[in-house]
């Protein structure tokens, strides 16, 4: 196995989480306190984007959509953005642009995330406009506003 086999491919998912009341969930990254986001995560080798969305939702928030009988909605849309320079070491050599597959899920109003403290330190439910303003990445902001 080469070193590159363990590095991330430049493909990920974005899962926007909201309640019927239209409050949106944002989570704070452990490695950057100013970085608030929806659920995101890299697509593993051989994994389909929808599988990644379910996996990342569970890993990052403790929300088990399948156990709750909730379907993650696939938007059949991708965004592309430049990989932050300080994170490029995590990716395969030469990866500068990431392709993000967009998903969303509407969860029950009483949903309380259980965060992995190695990845995220806090969460907040905000109105659609507030969440769009607080989200760090432009693609995350746009997808919140598109729902």
C-alpha positions in Angstrom: 0.0 0.0 0.0 1.4 3.4 -0.9 1.2 6.4 1.3 -1.4 8.0 -1.1 -3.8 5.1 -0.6 -4.5 6.4 3.0 -5.0 10.0 1.9 -8.4 11.4 1.1 -9.8 11.6 -2.4 -11.1 15.0 -3.2 -14.8 14.0 -3.0 -17.1 14.6 -0.1 -20.7 15.0 1.0 -22.6 17.9 2.5 -25.7 17.0 4.6 -27.8 20.0 5.6 -29.9 19.1 8.6 -33.1 21.0 9.5 -36.3 20.6 11.5 -39.8 21.0 10.2 -39.8 24.4 12.0 -37.0 25.3 9.6 -34.3 25.6 12.3 -31.0 24.4 10.8 -28.2 22.6 12.6 -24.6 23.8 12.5 -21.7 22.2 14.2 -18.4 23.8 15.3 -15.2 22.2 14.1 -12.7 21.1 16.9 -9.8 22.3 14.8 -11.2 25.8 14.0 -13.6 27.5 16.5 -14.7 29.9 13.7 -15.7 27.1 11.4 -19.4 26.3 11.7 -20.8 23.9 9.2 -23.4 21.3 8.3 -22.3 17.7 8.3 -19.5 17.0 5.8 -17.2 14.2 5.2 -15.0 12.4 2.7 -16.2 9.6 0.5 -14.3 6.4 1.1 -12.9 4.3 -1.7 -15.8 2.3 -3.2 -18.5 4.1 -1.2 -21.4 5.7 -2.9 -22.1 9.4 -1.9 -25.5 8.5 -0.3 -23.8 5.8 1.8 -21.3 8.4 2.9 -24.1 10.8 3.8 -25.7 8.3 6.2 -22.4 7.3 7.7 -21.2 10.9 8.2 -24.5 12.0 9.7 -24.3 9.2 12.3 -20.5 9.7 13.0 -20.7 13.5 13.4 -24.1 13.9 15.1 -25.2 10.6 16.4 -28.3 10.8 14.3 -29.1 7.4 12.9 -31.5 8.3 10.1 -32.1 4.7 9.1 -33.0 3.7 12.7 -35.4 6.7 12.9 -36.9 5.8 9.5 -35.9 9.1 8.0 -34.6 9.3 4.4 -31.7 11.5 3.5 -32.7 13.5 0.4 -30.2 13.5 -2.5 -30.2 16.7 -4.4 -28.4 15.3 -7.5 -26.1 18.4 -7.3 -22.4 18.9 -6.7 -20.4 21.9 -5.7 -16.7 22.4 -6.3 -14.4 24.5 -4.1 -10.7 25.0 -3.4 -9.4 22.8 -0.6 -8.1 25.0 2.3 -4.3 25.1 2.1 -3.9 24.0 5.7 -5.9 20.8 4.9 -4.3 19.8 1.7 -1.9 17.4 3.4 -4.9 15.2 4.1 -5.6 14.7 0.4 -4.0 12.8 -2.4 -1.0 14.5 -4.0 -2.0 17.4 -6.2 -5.6 17.6 -5.0 -6.6 21.3 -5.0 -10.3 21.2 -5.7 -12.9 19.1 -3.8 -16.2 18.0 -5.3 -19.0 18.0 -2.8 -22.3 16.0 -3.2 -25.3 17.7 -1.7 -27.9 16.1 0.6 -30.4 17.2 3.2 -32.5 15.7 5.9 -35.5 16.9 8.0 -35.3 15.6 11.5 -37.8 15.6 14.4 -38.0 18.8 16.4 -36.7 17.0 19.5 -33.5 15.8 17.9 -30.4 16.4 20.1 -27.1 15.8 18.4 -24.4 13.8 20.1 -21.1 15.1 18.8 -17.7 13.4 18.4 -15.5 15.7 20.5 -12.5 14.9 18.3 -14.3 16.5 15.3 -16.8 19.0 16.7 -17.1 20.8 20.0 -20.5 22.5 19.9 -23.8 22.7 18.0 -26.5 25.3 17.5 -30.0 25.3 15.9 -30.6 28.6 14.0 -33.1 30.0 11.7 -32.4 29.6 8.0 -31.1 33.1 7.6 -29.0 32.9 10.8 -27.5 29.5 9.8 -26.7 30.8 6.3 -24.9 33.8 7.8 -22.9 31.6 10.3 -21.9 28.8 8.0 -18.2 29.1 7.1 -18.3 27.9 3.5 -20.1 29.6 0.7 -21.5 26.3 -0.7 -22.9 25.4 2.7 -24.5 28.9 2.9 -26.1 28.5 -0.5 -27.5 25.0 0.2 -29.1 26.2 3.5 -30.8 29.0 1.6 -31.9 26.7 -1.2 -34.0 24.6 1.1 
